[in-house]
Every structure is written in C-alpha cells, then in structure tokens.
Amino acid sequence: MKVARLHTHLDRLEAESIRIMRETVAECRKPVLLYSIGKDSSVLLHLLLKAFYPAKPPLPMLHVNTTWKFREMIEFRDRIAREKNVDLIEHINQEGLRQGTDPVNDAARHTYVMKTVALRQALAEHGFDAAIGGARRDEDPARAKERVFSLRGAGQRWEPRKQRPEPWGLYNTRLAPDETLRVFPLSDWTELDVWLYIRREGIEVVPLYFAKERPTFVRNNALLVRDDDRVPLEPGEKLVPKTVRFRTLGCWPLTAAVESDAADLDGIIAEMLDTRQSERAGRIIDLDPSDSMERKKREGYF
C-alpha cells in the first residue's frame, strides 16, 4: 500500500510537470531548456523526452558554462546530449573570460558575470522567450516566491510583486514587448521527490553525487574537492583523500562536498530521510549575506 501511494505521488508530480512543459511549447514562441547538468536538470530532460516521445524534443538545451564546472560534469553533459539526441547550446561570457573573472578572488562577481550576465546574454542572443529551469520552491525562500510561470521584465529582471496569480493551475503566458518567462516544472517537488523519481525511472546522473574517495582540502570551513590545479593550495592546506559526495553541483571552488558513504541511490535516499539541512548549504556563494538569492534573482539569475 505504501508503495502504491508513493507511485501515486510521483505520478502526480510527473503528470503536472509534463503538462507545464507541453503548455510552454504550445504557448511560447521560442522556449529553451536550461541545463545545469545537475540532478534536477537530469529529471527535467527525462520529463521533456517523455512529454514529446517518440518525437525529438522541439526545443534545445542551453548550458551557461562558467568554465569552472567539474570536468566530470562537462563530460557527462556532452555524452547525454549525444545519446538523447538533444540539441545543445553552450554559452560562455567571453568578455568575463577576457577580464579574468574567477570564483576564487571574487566569488560574488564571478557569479554575477559568468552566470547572471551570461544567461541574459544567451537568452537575448538566441531570442528565447521562455526558459524552462529546474528550480524548486523548497531550495530557498526566494525561490519559494516564484510562480510556475515566472514573469521577467526588461533585461530578464524579476520583480516579485509583479508576478501573476496561478489559481487552479491556470497559467497566463501572454507577454508584452521585452517580457519573457522563466518556467519551473519542478516547483512543487522536494529534493527527496527528485531522488525517488530518479530511482524509479532509472535516470542517470553525474557520478559526483555518489560517495567516492576524492582529493579534498578545507578552506574557509568548507570541504572542497580539488578538480584541477588552477587553485593552488594555501599555506597550511593539504590534500587529504576522503570519501565524499555532493548534494548540489556548481563551480568546483564554490561547491562544498559532504562526507558520506552513500554510494548508490538507496544510500542517498536514506540520507535524505535523515537530514534537516538544505542541499544549498553546500553552495558557498549562498552564504554571503550581502549577496542574497533574491537580489541575484532580481538581476536575472536563474
């Protein structure tokens, strides 16, 4: 009986997400799927493939590459795009790259230039009027304010007080000049829902989510995995092999690992049932009190 109820819950979430995706494609002129390579993006891609099977998805994936993602993430992205036969667009803020923007010397500026500005550039360059993303309301108070169809004004900026009501799942997709939409089909999902669905559907995710011995060092009380030699160790720091995994993935110098022995999906789900800490606690950039999620979102952040 418990298994049946769980399937009903996941089936309901799946059906609603697929309905949102189909409505986006039906109502919007040129939508795109934002692909961060994380677990939520993997679920979004799986839902997109289901929504339009057996046809090829009628929209591309867009990945904003900060050039500081884990190497495993980029390898996974390219392979999945090939295997799933989905068109992949990669965008890098070349001006930010020329300026030497990096997450080590100024994390807040790096996030703004290489993520927020880069995303605005990509959406404007390709003329996308709707960007489907994997944000969930349980991640952060600012994301809890989002509508499923989140209206963005000129410059991709978000104004919470201008968001439209969505009674009974009815969505207003009309856009004035310079307005666009961010669409969040996973709004009502939780982190646990995502992992339960991944297990049920057999969705492949980046191996970084699973516990494995990796080269770690501690900086500013954060347990980091050194992915390449662009970040030299500071005096007193040393690489120590530890069995760790990630609950969230981003630029590797800004993403803390957690010590864990959860090497498979059952282990991850068991951890989820026993934790009270948000997955975004591992996003170092979120810990900066002067650079809140809401402020970043107002500027056009995902």
Secondary structure, DSSP 8 states (H G I E B T S, - for coil): -HHHHHHHHHHHHHHHHHHHHHHHHHH-SSEEEE--SSHHHHHHHHHHHHHHTTS--SS-EEEE--S-B-HHHHHHHHHHHHHHT--EEEE--HHHHHTT--TTT-HHHHHIIIIIIHHHHHHHHHT-SEEE----TTS-HHHHT--SEEEE-GGG-B-GGG----GGG-------TT-EEEE-TTTT--HHHHHHHHHHHT----GGGS-EEEEEEEETTEEEE--STTS---TT---EEEEEE-SS-SBGGGB--EE----SHHHHHHHHHT--S-GGGGBGGGG-TTS-HHHHHHTT--
